[in-house]
Amino acid sequence: MKKLLLFFVLAVSALAGPLSGKRVASFTLADATGKYYDVLDFRGKVLLIDIMKTDCPHCQTLSRTLERVKAKYGDKIAVLSIVNPPDDPTRVSAYIAKYKVTNPVLFDFGQATAAMLKITPQNPSINLPTLLVVDAQGIVRSDLVYDESLKAIFEGDGLYAVIDKAMGGAPAAAPAKKK
């Protein structure tokens, strides 16, 4: 079991993508109610930025995973989901209800997403879901784009090791059992 855990921790270390080690791009975006969220307000805790689309099946699964992660880590982390057109308030409201999403879902028209993912004419694509794990100082520690090799992170418990690493290696306590 310890060998498997060590292997997984080493594998997580290899997940550093092109954004890892860089400061997360600053943004302020609104949710469907018009409330604005500024990325700088989340300094001091690990921030998970989920760039998603409501009709993406892997995004839907990641939303469930993020809810489990929030239950485990509580207020030590924050989660922001970001959607771009053609997602609109009606679609997002239905998505939030269906998948029981409790984190803010923010609306972007491409600028924040483009800045965070370094979208340029030479790099014009967005792969979904994309998950940025940002440490307490605002540095991207992992930038993850869904593919089958990362299924344990997006759909299982593998995200815990990624978050623990962003927190400095201290694993979070298990969530309290409901009575």
C-alpha positions as CSV (number, residue, x, y, z in Angstrom):
1,M,0.0,0.0,0.0
2,K,2.8,2.4,0.9
3,K,4.5,1.7,-2.5
4,L,1.3,2.4,-4.3
5,L,0.9,5.7,-2.4
6,L,4.6,6.7,-3.1
7,F,4.0,5.9,-6.8
8,F,0.9,8.1,-6.9
9,V,2.7,11.0,-5.2
10,L,5.6,10.7,-7.7
11,A,3.1,10.6,-10.5
12,V,1.3,13.7,-9.2
13,S,4.7,15.5,-9.2
14,A,4.9,14.8,-12.9
15,L,1.6,16.6,-13.6
16,A,3.2,20.0,-13.9
17,G,1.9,21.5,-17.1
18,P,3.0,24.6,-18.9
19,L,1.2,26.9,-16.4
20,S,2.7,25.3,-13.3
21,G,5.0,27.5,-11.4
22,K,3.5,30.7,-12.8
23,R,1.2,33.2,-11.0
24,V,-2.4,32.7,-11.9
25,A,-3.8,35.4,-14.1
26,S,-5.9,37.9,-12.2
27,F,-9.6,38.1,-13.0
28,T,-12.9,39.3,-11.6
29,L,-16.0,37.5,-12.9
30,A,-19.7,37.5,-12.0
31,D,-22.0,34.7,-11.3
32,A,-25.7,34.5,-12.5
33,T,-26.9,36.8,-9.7
34,G,-24.4,39.5,-10.6
35,K,-22.1,38.9,-7.6
36,Y,-18.5,39.4,-8.6
37,Y,-15.6,37.2,-7.5
38,D,-12.0,38.3,-7.6
39,V,-9.3,35.7,-7.7
40,L,-7.2,37.8,-5.4
41,D,-9.8,37.4,-2.6
42,F,-8.8,33.7,-2.4
43,R,-5.2,34.2,-1.5
44,G,-4.3,32.3,1.7
45,K,-6.0,29.1,0.7
46,V,-5.7,26.6,-2.1
47,L,-8.0,27.6,-5.0
48,L,-9.3,25.1,-7.6
49,I,-10.3,26.8,-10.8
50,D,-12.5,24.6,-12.9
51,I,-12.9,25.7,-16.5
52,M,-15.9,23.8,-17.8
53,K,-19.0,23.5,-20.0
54,T,-22.4,22.4,-18.8
55,D,-22.8,19.8,-21.5
56,C,-19.4,18.2,-21.1
57,P,-19.7,14.7,-19.5
58,H,-16.2,14.9,-17.9
59,C,-17.0,18.3,-16.5
60,Q,-20.2,16.9,-14.9
61,T,-18.1,14.1,-13.3
62,L,-15.5,16.6,-12.1
63,S,-18.3,18.7,-10.5
64,R,-19.2,15.7,-8.3
65,T,-15.5,15.1,-7.5
66,L,-15.1,18.8,-6.5
67,E,-18.1,18.5,-4.1
68,R,-16.3,15.5,-2.4
69,V,-13.1,17.5,-2.2
70,K,-14.9,20.4,-0.6
71,A,-16.4,18.1,2.0
72,K,-13.0,16.7,2.9
73,Y,-11.0,20.0,3.0
74,G,-13.7,22.4,4.1
75,D,-12.6,26.1,4.2
76,K,-8.9,25.2,3.6
77,I,-9.8,25.3,-0.1
78,A,-12.0,27.3,-2.5
79,V,-13.5,26.3,-5.8
80,L,-14.5,28.5,-8.7
81,S,-16.0,27.1,-11.9
82,I,-15.9,29.2,-15.0
83,V,-18.1,28.8,-18.1
84,N,-18.0,30.5,-21.5
85,P,-20.7,31.0,-24.1
86,P,-22.8,29.3,-25.2
87,D,-23.5,28.5,-21.5
88,D,-25.9,31.0,-20.1
89,P,-27.7,31.6,-16.8
90,T,-30.5,29.2,-17.6
91,R,-28.2,26.3,-18.5
92,V,-26.0,27.0,-15.5
93,S,-28.9,27.1,-13.1
94,A,-30.1,23.8,-14.4
95,Y,-26.6,22.4,-14.1
96,I,-26.2,23.6,-10.5
97,A,-29.5,22.0,-9.5
98,K,-28.8,18.7,-11.3
99,Y,-25.2,18.2,-10.0
100,K,-25.8,19.9,-6.6
101,V,-22.9,22.4,-7.2
102,T,-22.2,24.5,-4.2
103,N,-19.3,26.6,-5.5
104,P,-19.7,29.8,-7.5
105,V,-20.1,29.3,-11.3
106,L,-18.8,32.3,-13.0
107,F,-19.4,33.7,-16.5
108,D,-16.6,34.6,-18.8
109,F,-16.6,35.7,-22.4
110,G,-13.2,34.3,-23.1
111,Q,-10.9,37.0,-21.7
112,A,-10.2,35.5,-18.2
113,T,-10.0,31.9,-19.6
114,A,-7.7,33.1,-22.4
115,A,-5.4,34.9,-20.0
116,M,-5.2,31.9,-17.6
117,L,-4.7,29.3,-20.3
118,K,-2.5,31.5,-22.4
119,I,-4.8,31.2,-25.4
120,T,-3.2,32.9,-28.5
121,P,-3.7,32.7,-32.2
122,Q,-0.8,30.1,-32.1
123,N,-2.6,28.2,-29.3
124,P,-6.3,28.8,-30.0
125,S,-7.9,25.8,-28.3
126,I,-9.5,25.1,-24.9
127,N,-9.7,21.5,-23.7
128,L,-12.3,20.8,-21.1
129,P,-12.4,20.3,-18.3
130,T,-9.3,22.1,-17.3
131,L,-8.5,22.3,-13.6
132,L,-6.0,24.7,-12.2
133,V,-4.7,24.0,-8.6
134,V,-3.4,27.3,-7.2
135,D,-1.5,27.5,-3.9
136,A,-2.1,30.0,-1.1
137,Q,0.4,32.4,-2.7
138,G,-1.4,32.5,-6.1
139,I,1.0,30.2,-7.9
140,V,-0.4,27.5,-10.2
141,R,0.9,24.2,-8.8
142,S,-0.9,21.9,-11.3
143,D,-2.7,22.6,-14.5
144,L,-4.7,19.5,-15.5
145,V,-6.6,18.8,-18.6
146,Y,-8.8,15.8,-18.7
147,D,-7.6,12.7,-20.5
148,E,-8.0,9.0,-19.6
149,S,-4.5,8.9,-17.9
150,L,-5.8,11.4,-15.3
151,K,-9.1,9.7,-14.7
152,A,-8.3,9.0,-11.1
153,I,-7.8,12.8,-10.5
154,F,-10.9,13.9,-12.3
155,E,-13.2,11.1,-11.2
156,G,-11.7,9.4,-8.2
157,D,-9.7,10.3,-5.1
158,G,-6.5,11.3,-6.9
159,L,-7.2,15.0,-6.6
160,Y,-6.5,14.7,-2.8
161,A,-2.8,14.1,-3.4
162,V,-2.6,17.1,-5.8
163,I,-4.3,19.3,-3.2
164,D,-2.1,18.0,-0.4
165,K,1.0,18.8,-2.5
166,A,-0.3,22.4,-3.1
167,M,-0.9,22.7,0.6
168,G,2.7,21.8,1.3
169,G,2.3,18.1,1.7
170,A,0.1,17.9,4.8
171,P,-2.9,15.6,4.1
172,A,-6.2,16.9,5.2
173,A,-8.1,15.1,7.9
174,A,-10.9,12.8,6.8
175,P,-14.3,14.4,6.7
176,A,-16.4,13.8,9.9
177,K,-18.9,11.1,9.6
178,K,-22.5,12.2,9.7
179,K,-24.5,10.6,12.6
